[in-house]
Amino acid sequence: MYQPPQFRDDTLAAQHELIRTYPLGLLVTGGADGLVANPVPFLLDEAGPHGTLRAHLARANPQWQALAEAEECLVVFQGPQGYVTPGWYASKREHGRVVPTWNYATVHAWGRPLVIEDADWLRRQIADLTALREAPRAAPWAVDDAPAPFVAAQLRAIVGIEIPITRIEGKWKMSQNRPEADRTGVIAGMRAEGETILADMVAARSGS
């Protein structure tokens, strides 16, 4: 990933927080048929020096076979993102030498994938993923709420993926390369348009 120093963030805690907040990762593999990418919801475990990603794919999805043979795969996690108009910049009013850009946060994680077909592992995977996403609900749904034969059939229709992360990069492009007055304008403009999460990220990265 192209990494100008002002946008790079090697802080593992920040990288992990983005993954957990935006867990739908783009799983990318290369094989005999070229590059393949699928959006997949991931869980992140702390195991290993950089953490371990867990997920499952439909058995009908041929990507799991590519994963079984892969030396390495890439998972891309995309955080908040949005267009930045030059109209928000104080610099536009001063000299006009400004152009549009895009602000975003992303984490890229690499590792050698393991394909898992063990029924106990798969059941734990779907139970953990379900429990995490259902926890905020007033009446959370649990895997055991479904009939046991139905769950067993569903487990036979998926395969597990575990990716111990061997390399990870984080990039927060949040107007850090702009003068303070421009960053202040970006924050105000984003908040006025309802992009509060992105505006807060710009503020946090600029010290505003």
C-alpha positions as MATLAB code, in Angstrom:
seq = 'MYQPPQFRDDTLAAQHELIRTYPLGLLVTGGADGLVANPVPFLLDEAGPHGTLRAHLARANPQWQALAEAEECLVVFQGPQGYVTPGWYASKREHGRVVPTWNYATVHAWGRPLVIEDADWLRRQIADLTALREAPRAAPWAVDDAPAPFVAAQLRAIVGIEIPITRIEGKWKMSQNRPEADRTGVIAGMRAEGETILADMVAARSGS';
ca = [
       0.000    0.000    0.000;
       1.248    3.485   -0.845;
       2.186    4.971    2.523;
       3.204    8.624    2.835;
       4.667    8.895    6.363;
       2.063   11.364    7.642;
      -0.768    8.912    6.917;
       0.875    5.716    8.155;
      -0.183    4.182   11.483;
       1.703    1.140   12.729;
      -0.107    1.101   16.077;
      -1.507   -2.414   16.430;
      -4.243   -1.276   18.827;
      -5.532    1.265   16.286;
      -5.369   -1.296   13.472;
      -7.256   -3.867   15.528;
      -9.887   -1.319   16.554;
     -10.637   -0.528   12.916;
     -10.927   -4.235   12.059;
     -13.338   -4.832   14.937;
     -15.408   -1.744   14.108;
     -15.538   -2.468   10.360;
     -15.214   -6.283   10.237;
     -16.415   -6.856    6.661;
     -13.053   -7.449    4.993;
     -12.304   -7.919    1.310;
     -10.562  -11.299    1.086;
      -8.158  -11.351   -1.858;
      -6.413  -14.431   -3.256;
      -4.460  -15.222   -6.374;
      -4.514  -18.555   -8.183;
      -4.730  -20.298  -11.521;
      -7.805  -18.254  -12.398;
      -6.185  -14.949  -11.436;
      -7.194  -12.636   -8.613;
     -10.395  -13.349   -6.682;
     -11.976  -11.115   -4.036;
     -14.980  -11.607   -1.787;
     -16.370   -9.504    1.088;
     -16.363  -11.639    4.240;
     -17.177  -10.785    7.899;
     -14.201  -11.543   10.130;
     -13.536  -12.088   13.802;
     -10.189  -10.974   15.238;
      -8.425  -12.985   17.926;
      -5.376  -11.714   19.808;
      -3.401  -14.916   19.154;
      -0.037  -14.352   17.492;
       2.170  -11.268   17.234;
      -0.287   -9.382   14.991;
      -3.523  -11.223   15.773;
      -5.454  -13.946   13.922;
      -8.439  -13.507   11.623;
     -11.279  -16.046   11.620;
     -14.074  -16.382    9.085;
     -16.095  -18.867    7.073;
     -17.070  -19.203    3.437;
     -19.841  -21.030    1.665;
     -18.569  -24.413    0.505;
     -20.009  -23.534   -2.896;
     -17.619  -20.570   -3.076;
     -14.524  -21.792   -4.979;
     -12.283  -19.266   -3.229;
     -11.805  -21.624   -0.284;
     -10.013  -24.045   -2.617;
      -7.661  -21.268   -3.700;
      -7.080  -20.495   -0.025;
      -6.170  -24.115    0.650;
      -3.303  -23.808   -1.838;
      -2.273  -20.215   -1.144;
       1.032  -19.243    0.416;
      -0.473  -15.869    1.308;
      -3.711  -13.926    1.097;
      -4.678  -10.299    1.719;
      -7.653   -8.950    3.656;
      -8.578   -5.274    3.220;
     -10.659   -3.562    5.911;
     -12.186   -0.220    4.936;
     -13.113    2.313    7.603;
     -14.847    5.684    7.173;
     -14.247    7.453    3.879;
     -15.462   10.518    2.093;
     -14.876   13.208   -0.495;
     -13.065   16.407    0.489;
     -14.033   19.508   -1.499;
     -11.506   22.333   -1.937;
     -14.349   24.645   -0.914;
     -13.663   23.727    2.707;
     -10.066   24.944    2.558;
      -8.974   28.361    3.793;
      -6.219   27.986    1.172;
      -8.805   28.220   -1.606;
      -9.676   31.737   -0.518;
      -6.024   32.669   -0.059;
      -4.448   31.502   -3.312;
      -6.725   28.979   -5.061;
      -3.992   26.363   -5.573;
      -6.073   23.485   -4.226;
      -7.646   20.303   -5.605;
     -10.257   17.810   -4.376;
      -9.176   14.679   -2.529;
     -10.560   11.766   -0.537;
     -10.111   10.984    3.141;
     -10.245    7.395    4.382;
      -8.993    4.865    6.898;
      -7.956    1.355    5.902;
      -6.081   -1.639    7.293;
      -4.453   -4.309    5.136;
      -3.587   -7.675    6.691;
      -1.595  -10.493    5.121;
      -1.132  -14.093    6.209;
      -1.048  -17.722    5.159;
      -4.619  -19.021    5.329;
      -5.655  -22.279    6.928;
      -8.804  -24.014    5.686;
     -10.737  -25.697    8.493;
     -13.535  -28.220    8.073;
     -13.826  -29.356   11.697;
     -17.481  -29.173   12.804;
     -16.673  -28.026   16.360;
     -14.488  -25.187   15.066;
     -17.175  -24.132   12.617;
     -19.868  -24.156   15.272;
     -17.717  -22.026   17.566;
     -17.036  -19.651   14.678;
     -20.670  -19.003   13.846;
     -21.623  -18.878   17.535;
     -18.909  -16.313   18.307;
     -19.710  -14.188   15.264;
     -23.434  -14.281   15.984;
     -23.005  -13.490   19.683;
     -20.804  -10.497   18.914;
     -23.206   -8.945   16.414;
     -26.367   -9.791   18.373;
     -25.098   -8.596   21.780;
     -26.417   -4.995   21.485;
     -29.958   -6.160   20.678;
     -32.715   -6.233   23.271;
     -33.593   -9.831   22.310;
     -30.421  -11.300   20.795;
     -30.758  -14.270   18.486;
     -28.498  -17.275   19.186;
     -27.478  -20.170   16.978;
     -29.238  -22.580   19.356;
     -32.529  -20.812   18.601;
     -32.576  -22.613   15.239;
     -33.469  -26.328   15.022;
     -30.412  -28.566   15.546;
     -30.797  -30.485   12.252;
     -30.998  -27.188   10.363;
     -27.840  -25.887   12.054;
     -26.024  -29.141   11.293;
     -26.954  -28.824    7.618;
     -25.763  -25.230    7.556;
     -22.418  -26.244    9.074;
     -21.915  -28.823    6.340;
     -22.384  -26.046    3.776;
     -19.484  -23.887    4.999;
     -15.730  -24.103    5.488;
     -13.655  -22.198    8.024;
     -10.741  -19.871    7.351;
      -8.097  -18.926    9.886;
      -5.401  -16.386    8.967;
      -2.565  -15.767   11.427;
      -1.524  -12.230   10.471;
       2.113  -12.080    9.387;
       2.081   -8.462    8.168;
      -0.315   -5.590    8.786;
      -0.465   -1.968    7.632;
      -2.736    0.878    8.650;
      -3.380    4.107    6.790;
      -5.433    7.026    8.063;
      -5.544    9.710    5.344;
      -7.210   12.453    7.353;
      -5.950   15.753    5.919;
      -2.741   15.591    7.984;
      -0.876   17.079    5.001;
      -2.997   20.258    4.999;
      -2.409   23.454    7.004;
      -4.288   23.771   10.278;
      -6.803   26.232    8.835;
      -7.625   23.806    6.024;
      -8.093   20.921    8.468;
     -10.417   23.080   10.555;
     -12.454   23.762    7.419;
     -12.599   20.068    6.548;
     -13.855   19.188   10.032;
     -16.544   21.894    9.923;
     -17.594   20.964    6.394;
     -17.905   17.268    7.178;
     -19.913   17.915   10.330;
     -22.246   20.222    8.401;
     -22.880   17.383    5.931;
     -23.490   14.803    8.655;
     -20.142   13.014    8.275;
     -19.523   13.163   12.019;
     -17.499    9.955   12.343;
     -15.110   11.014    9.590;
     -14.946   14.562   10.970;
     -14.049   13.203   14.405;
     -11.275   11.114   12.848;
      -9.854   14.170   11.071;
      -9.978   16.088   14.350;
      -8.281   13.276   16.260;
      -5.511   12.987   13.694;
      -4.927   16.758   13.531;
      -5.062   17.505   17.231;
      -8.082   19.772   16.711;
];
